[in-house]
Amino acid sequence: MEQSPENLQNRHEPHPRKILKPTVFWRIAEDIPQGLTWTLMALSIAVPLTLWWLVSNSGLVEPLFLPSPAQVLTAIKSLWASGDLPKDIIFSLFRVIGGFLLAAIISIPLGTFMGTFPSIRALMEPIIGIVRYMPAPAFIPLLILYFGVGEVPKILLIFIGTLFFNTLMIMDAVKFVPKELIETSYTLGGQRQQVLLQVIFPFIMPNVIDACRVNMAASWNLVIVSELVAATEGLGRRISVAQRFLKTDQIFAGLIVIGLIGLAIDLLFRLLLRVTCKWSID
């Protein structure tokens, strides 16, 4: 039995595949609805808290090792009522802000110059590349030897641990400034100082803020380390004392307070970005 040409053509042509439209959840590089955003953000907090509550109340883990959320909340209230927690927060914030600001004052112009002028980059990048691989806590013995056990070594430890990474991140941001933008500025009569201050620096400002926001976390890590070694106040000291006396609820309390302060600082950096660099936000 002979088959018609139409049947032969249909026989050899593959059936068209059904194209599945991507769901809202799996969108690539596109915004998702605001309601979904808030729902996912709430889940990111609610799910871990729920798991923590379930495990701590299941009896599988001793309260000594995993206190319940209620016990940790009670510990926070007790430390706050006694005045210890506010004092620890103030001391830790003072050290973090002091060391970070000192590093930012140097790293922002230095990173900008290194990214703008190859001569400055060739001069500074080798030594910075070496020192940045030295763990900042390794400088603690020298800092104590030189400056004692007061506030200076703690602030300098944060300064050392933040300076080099912040500098290199800002230097890399300058590489993304379009050369056409710089050449056009020169063509329009711009001088070197004008190109640096009115073209390059405004262009990298969002990256500068993001670099500072990222490296602020390193500052908090370092202040905790410094307070574990030699301090009478601070959140790191509070955690160390609680560990010594097996007060696990206070350890969790200190960690949660540090996380909340870090989140608040991160939100402040995001707000700063929105206020100062509106043109860079979609």
N, C-alpha and C positions, 0 to 999 in steps of 0.2 A: 504493500500500500504506500503510495507516494504522499509525502508531506508537502504542504504548500510552503513557499518561501517565507511567509509570515510566521508559520509555526516554527520553522528552522531558526529564524531570527530571534523569536521569543525564547527558544530553547537554549541558545548560546548566550544571551544577554543575562547578566546577573540581576537578581532582584535588588531594587534600590534599598539601601539600608535606612532604617528609621533613625533620624537624627534626634538625639535626646537633648532637649534644652537644659543647659546647666541650671541647677537650683540656685536660689539666692545665697545659700550658705557657702557654696563653692565658687563664688565669683572671683575672678583673678583681676587684681588691680582695679577693682571697682568698689564704690561705696555700697554698704548694705543698709537696709532701713534702720532708722534710729531706734525703733522698738526692739529689733533683733540685737542691736548693739548693747542696749541696756540689759536685755535678758541674758546675753552671754557673759557680760561683766558681773552680773549678780550670781550667775552659776559658778563663775571662777572662784568666788568667795564662799558661796553656800555649800558647794560639794565638798571641799576639804574640811570645812567646819563640821559638816554632818558626819563624814567619815571619822573625824577625830572624836566626836561625841559618841558614836557607836562603838568604836574600839575601846575607848577609855571606860565606858560603862558596861562593856561585855564581860568583864572579869578575866579576860585573857591576858591582860597586862597589869602588873601591879601599879597602883597610883604613884609609887615612888619613881617609877620610870616614865609613866605617862599620866599626868594629872588630867582631870576633866576640864573642859572649858569653864565650867562654873568655878572650879578651884582656882584656876588661873585668874579669872576675873576678880575673885575675892582677894587674891594676892596683890593685884594691881590697885584695888581700892585701899587695901591696908597700907601699902607702900606710899600711896598718895596722901592718905590721911596722916601718916607719920611725918610727912615732909621729906622723906628720903628720895622718893621718885622725882619730884620737881627739882630738887637740888642736883641729882644725877643728870637729869635732862639738860639743865642749864650748863653744867660743866662740860658735858660731851658736845653740846651745840657750840659752845665757845671755842673748843679746840678744833672742831671740824671746820667751822666758818673761818677761824683765824688762819689755819693751815691752807685751806682751799683758796681763800682770797689772795693770800700771799703767792700761791702758785699761779693763780689766774692772772695776777698783775704782771708776772714775768712771762708766762707761757703764751698769752694771747699776742702781744707784740712780737715776741721771739718767733713763734710759729708763723706769723704773718710775714715777717722778714725772711725767714728761711724758705717759705714757699714762693716769695716774690723774687728774691735775689739768689741766683745759683751760687754766687760767691759766699754768701752767708750760710747757705745750706752745706756747701763743701767744707766750710770751716767748723760748723757746729754738729752736723749729723753724725760723724764718727764717734765723738765722745758721748753724745746723747745715746747713740745706739748701744754703746758699751754699758753705760751706767744704768740704763733702763732695765737691763736684765739682772741687775743686782737686786735681790729682794729687799724692799724697804725695811722690814723688821730686822734685817742683819745689821742695820746701822744703829740699832738701839743701844748696844754696849758703848759705842763711840759717843753717841749723843749724851748718854748719862755721864760718861767720863768727862766730856767737855762742858756740859751745862748743868749737871746735877740731876735731881729727880723732880724738878718743878714743872711748870707749864711749858717752858721753852722747848725741851726735847720732844714733848708730845706734839706740839704744833709743827716743829721742824720735821718730824717723822711723816706727818700728813703732807707737808710741803714736798718732801723728797719723793714720796710715793705717787704724787699727783702731777708734779711738774712735767716730767719727761713724756708721759703718755699724752697729756693734754697738748703739749707742744707739737708732737708728731701728728696728732689728729688734725690740728689746725693747719699745719704745714701741708698735709695731704689735701685739705679742702681748697687751698689756693690753686692746686693743679687743675681744678674743674672750672676755673674762670676762663671763659672763651677768649682765645687770643684775638679774635676779631673785635671783641669789645675793647680790649686794651689798645689795639691798633687804631680803632676809630676814635678813641679818646685823644691819642696823640695827633691824629689827623685834624681834629677840631681845635687843636692848640693847647691841649692839656699838658701840664708839666708833670714831672715824675712824682712830686709830692701829691698833686691833685689826683693822679691816677691811683696812687696807693690809698689815699684817704677817702676819695669820693667814688671810686669805681671798684677796686679790689675788695677793700674791707667791707663796704655795704653788701657786696655780693656774697661774701662768705659768712656774714653775720649769723644766718640761721644755722650753719654748720658749727660755728663757734659756740652757740648756745647749746646745741645738741651734744657737742664734745664735753662741755662743762657738766651737762646733765648726766651723761654716762659716767664721767670720772668722779662725780660726787659720791657714787656708791663705793668707789675705792677709798675715798676719804673716811667713810663710816667704818669700813673694814679695818683701816689702820688705826683709827682712834680706839676701837675695841681692843686691838692688840696692845697699843701703848698703855691702856688702862689696866690690862691684865698684868703688866710687868711692874709698874710703879705708879700707883695712884691711890688716893684715899676717897675720891668721889668719882662718879661717872657710871654710865650704864655698863661698861665693860667690867668695872670693879664690882658692881652689884652682882653681875652674873658669876664672877669668880668667887665671891664670898658665898653666894647661894650654892654653888657647886661644892664648896668645902664643907658645908653643913647639910648637904643632901636635900636642899630646899628646891626641888625640881619645879614646883609651881612658880617660884620667883625667877628661875632661869627662863621658863616659858614667857613669863610676864616681861622680862627684859627684852627678849627677842621680839615679842609682838610690838612693844613700844618702839623699838628701833625700826621695825618694818613700817609702822604707821608714820613715824617722823620722816623716813625715807620717801614714802609715798607722797606726803605733803610737800616735801621739797621738790620732788619730781613734777608735781602738779604746778608748783610755782614757776619752775623753768618753762613748762609748757605755756603757762599764762604769759610769761615774759616774751616767749616767741610770738604768741598771737598779738601782743600789744606792740612790740617793736618791729616785727617783720610781717605785717599783714599781707604784703605783696607776695610773700613766699608761700602762703597758705592757700590751697585750692578752695 
